[in-house]
Each structure stands twice: as C-alpha cells, then as structure tokens.
Amino acid sequence: MGDRSPLAASKIIDDAASPALGRDARLRGAAALVAMGLAAGGAGELSYDQLKQRFRSAMARDSIDSLATLILGGGYLFYLAERGENPRCATVLDAVLFLSTCVSVGYAQVHACTPAGKAIASFVMAFGPALAASALGAPAGMPSGAQDQNRAILERLDAILEALRAPR
C-alpha cells in the first residue's frame, strides 16, 4: 500500500507543484491533504490514469457532494493562494463566490492574480461546469429509457386529466 504519511504527501507537492503553490505553508499543507486523499487506498505511486479514474468514480458516486467539495474546498485553496496578493479576495467567501461563478456563468469581480490561484481557477473552469451539469441533471442510476418511460406516463396522465375536465 502506498505511503499515506504527511511527509509523503508533502513530497508529492514538492515534486509536482512547488513553483505553482509558492511559499505559503498553509496552501502547501492543504494541497498535501488533497494529494494524500487521492493517493489513499492505492498501492505504490499514483499514475495519471489512476488519478483520472479516482476523479471519475468520486463524481459518479455523488456529484452533488463532489460539486460542493469543488466549490468550498477549491474556494478555501483559492483564498489561501490569493490572500494578501489580491485585494478582491479578502475573505474565504470572496473566493467561494469566485469559484461558484467559474462553475456557472463565469462572472465575478474577482480574478486570479497568483500562479496557484490561476491553476485552481483553471481547474474549476475546466471541470466545474460538467460536474454541475451532472449534479443537477437526472440521477446517474436512471437509464435513459426510464426517462422516456416517465415522459410517456406524464403525457398519458395529462391526457386523462384533460378528459376528466372536459364537459359532459
């Protein structure tokens, strides 16, 4: 089983993203926790294909929780990255507002100033809209045939209701 220690996660961060995360120890620690979470349960090193599969399975299990985690967790990381550098990101709420707009309409008076903030915003802009669509769409377990069947049932019920309302 892979090394899940904070030291191993810090090494992942040091090796992969040191320049992007800068000098902020809290941001680096938060990113190390994310790396530990992704590496948990795996054997050996985490490959790119394993990382993709883990993201997909997490989103498929519960897309609403995944979306909330993306916005709230990403907002916290964005705040840590931008704090002190970006006057429009003075609170965690400012960062969460920015990331929630990245997932939806893409408008906010906040923008990323730091390299880490730009990386976080880019990730959310790339994956957030698809995650929001899956969270707000039909339940993942419902086959498309079931949606057609539900639609046919509703049409029939509407026809019955219309027949009952018709004058006799």
ZISULHU-V842457 format. One record per residue. RES is the residue in one letter. SS is DSSP state (H for helix, E for strand, C for the rest). PSI is psi in whole degrees, 0 to 359 (none if undefined). NEAR is the number of other ideal C-beta (glycine too) atoms within 8 Angstrom. Layout:
# ZISULHU-V842457
res=<RES & RES>
ss=<SS & SS>
psi=<PSI & PSI>
near=<NEAR & NEAR>
This chain:
# ZISULHU-V842457
res=<M & G & D & R & S & P & L & A & A & S & K & I & I & D & D & A & A & S & P & A & L & G & R & D & A & R & L & R & G & A & A & A & L & V & A & M & G & L & A & A & G & G & A & G & E & L & S & Y & D & Q & L & K & Q & R & F & R & S & A & M & A & R & D & S & I & D & S & L & A & T & L & I & L & G & G & G & Y & L & F & Y & L & A & E & R & G & E & N & P & R & C & A & T & V & L & D & A & V & L & F & L & S & T & C & V & S & V & G & Y & A & Q & V & H & A & C & T & P & A & G & K & A & I & A & S & F & V & M & A & F & G & P & A & L & A & A & S & A & L & G & A & P & A & G & M & P & S & G & A & Q & D & Q & N & R & A & I & L & E & R & L & D & A & I & L & E & A & L & R & A & P & R>
ss=<C & C & C & C & C & H & H & H & H & H & H & H & H & H & H & H & H & H & H & H & H & C & C & C & H & H & H & H & H & H & H & H & H & H & H & H & H & H & H & C & C & C & C & C & C & C & C & H & H & H & H & H & H & H & H & H & H & H & H & H & H & C & H & H & H & H & H & H & H & H & H & H & H & H & H & H & H & H & H & H & H & H & C & C & C & C & C & C & C & C & C & H & H & H & H & H & H & H & H & H & H & H & H & C & C & C & C & C & C & C & C & C & C & C & H & H & H & H & H & H & H & H & H & H & H & H & H & H & H & H & H & H & H & H & H & H & C & C & C & C & C & C & C & H & H & H & H & H & H & H & H & H & H & H & H & H & H & H & H & H & H & H & H & H & H & C & C & C>
psi=<144 & 159 & 118 & 11 & 155 & 327 & 319 & 318 & 320 & 323 & 320 & 313 & 316 & 318 & 318 & 323 & 19 & 309 & 325 & 326 & 345 & 206 & 352 & 113 & 324 & 319 & 317 & 322 & 318 & 318 & 325 & 322 & 319 & 315 & 320 & 318 & 320 & 328 & 344 & 137 & 355 & 160 & 135 & 206 & 155 & 116 & 168 & 318 & 320 & 321 & 315 & 315 & 320 & 322 & 314 & 316 & 324 & 319 & 324 & 326 & 310 & 97 & 332 & 315 & 320 & 319 & 316 & 318 & 318 & 314 & 312 & 312 & 316 & 324 & 319 & 315 & 320 & 318 & 314 & 322 & 321 & 343 & 130 & 341 & 332 & 108 & 340 & 2 & 67 & 338 & 166 & 325 & 321 & 318 & 318 & 319 & 315 & 312 & 327 & 329 & 331 & 328 & 334 & 260 & 343 & 22 & 133 & 157 & 13 & 143 & 159 & 136 & 328 & 159 & 319 & 318 & 320 & 322 & 316 & 313 & 320 & 317 & 313 & 320 & 328 & 318 & 338 & 311 & 320 & 321 & 319 & 320 & 319 & 328 & 328 & 355 & 197 & 151 & 142 & 328 & 351 & 115 & 155 & 328 & 324 & 324 & 318 & 320 & 317 & 319 & 318 & 320 & 315 & 319 & 319 & 318 & 321 & 319 & 319 & 315 & 317 & 320 & 322 & 327 & 343 & 143 & 149 & none>
near=<5 & 10 & 5 & 9 & 6 & 7 & 7 & 12 & 14 & 10 & 8 & 11 & 14 & 7 & 6 & 6 & 8 & 8 & 6 & 8 & 12 & 10 & 3 & 11 & 6 & 7 & 13 & 11 & 8 & 11 & 12 & 13 & 9 & 10 & 11 & 12 & 7 & 9 & 13 & 7 & 4 & 9 & 4 & 4 & 4 & 8 & 6 & 5 & 6 & 9 & 10 & 8 & 8 & 9 & 9 & 8 & 8 & 9 & 10 & 7 & 7 & 6 & 11 & 7 & 8 & 13 & 13 & 8 & 8 & 14 & 14 & 9 & 9 & 12 & 15 & 12 & 14 & 16 & 13 & 11 & 15 & 14 & 9 & 4 & 7 & 13 & 4 & 8 & 15 & 5 & 7 & 8 & 6 & 12 & 15 & 12 & 11 & 15 & 17 & 10 & 11 & 12 & 13 & 8 & 4 & 6 & 4 & 8 & 3 & 10 & 8 & 11 & 8 & 11 & 8 & 13 & 15 & 9 & 10 & 14 & 14 & 8 & 9 & 14 & 9 & 6 & 9 & 14 & 9 & 7 & 14 & 11 & 8 & 10 & 10 & 5 & 5 & 5 & 4 & 7 & 4 & 8 & 6 & 6 & 6 & 8 & 10 & 8 & 8 & 8 & 8 & 8 & 8 & 8 & 8 & 8 & 8 & 8 & 8 & 8 & 8 & 8 & 7 & 6 & 5 & 6 & 2 & 2>
